[in-house]
Amino acid sequence: MAQVGITSQVAAEQDGAGATNAKPVVAQNLIKEFGELVAVRGIDFEVRPGECFGFLGPNGAGKTSTMRMITCASPVTSGSLLVNGMPVQTQARAVKSIIGVVPQGDNLDDEITVIDNLRLYAGYFGIGRAEANTRARSALELFQLADRANSKVDELSGGMKRRLLIARGLINEPSIIVLDEPTTGLDPQARHLVWRTLRRLKDQGVTMLLTTHYMDEAATLCDRLIVMHEGRILAEGTPLELIRRIAGETVIEAHSLDVAALDRIAEHLRDAGAEIEQTPDTVHAFGLNGTDVTESNVHGAQIYSRPANLEDVFLRLTGRGLEE
């Protein structure tokens, strides 16, 4: 499989822009407003070189608004936002030159071929025709699309289009790549192909910023992540740190369509010392690590114990499951 030649020094080669020792992204008191709507409410975070940094949260959390400010697609309302040491407010062109972007939506050109989509995009970065062709073919091989190089984009499946979007995001050999829900619509096999490729890029020194609603994806790819809700950061850490700190080691989960039965179960578990999150058909109990709760002492539902995971972190922090 071909590799896309990406190095962590690209940022330092953009006409002296940025600094080799600068952090990829630093936000301080970052605010984004749309009229009276405050989408991002004074958040602070730092992204380290060569890591995959995740942004998790439900609808309206401010994740995409933050990503759009980082990629200079939306202006900062107030606060400081540096990309490789460069203020996005004043050095947007230099910032864009070192970033690869994989958007949430499909904005490919359906009327031209797959490879021409990549060649055309390469032109936006001043890449010559011969080099653009070499990079485009390498990227298509990387994502197993070489045999569709001369197909029109509208002939591709949804999964192929997502892979093409990621390939396009790598065409400028970025030192930072921003991935907004990159594997949405992919089947499990294609998702694992993308994961393998992203891990290889990270091994080459590429810094990745990722939003996703697949909790296994966040746990697999992210070195660190933040959980956002209503424009604020509620928690930050490695996936394992967040799980242990917020959800504990074990979760007791009960399912029933009988609301009264669920209420009895929640009461029983609460009496045993658990903290409860309850939805119309499910009870999640936290904080009973090592406690044996089985169907023999809780009746009226399917109940079991399992290891805690990142979706439990969502429940604890936002009080609800994923909405997007």
Secondary structure, DSSP 8 states (H G I E B T S, - for coil): -------TTGGGGSTT-S-TTS-SEEEEEEEEEETTEEEEEEEEEEE-TT-EEEEE-STTSSHHHHHHHHTTSS---EEEEEETTEETTT-HHHHHHTEEEE-SS----TTSBHHHHHHHHHHTTT--HHHHHHHHHHHHHHTT-GGGTTSBGGGS-HHHHHHHHHHHHTTT--SEEEEESTTTT--HHHHHHHHHHHHHHHHTT-EEEEE-S-HHHHHHH-SEEEEEETTEEEEEE-HHHHIIIII-SEEEEEE-S-HHHHHHHHHHHHHTT-EEEEETTEEEEES-TT----TTTS-SSEEEEEE--HHHHHHHHHSS----
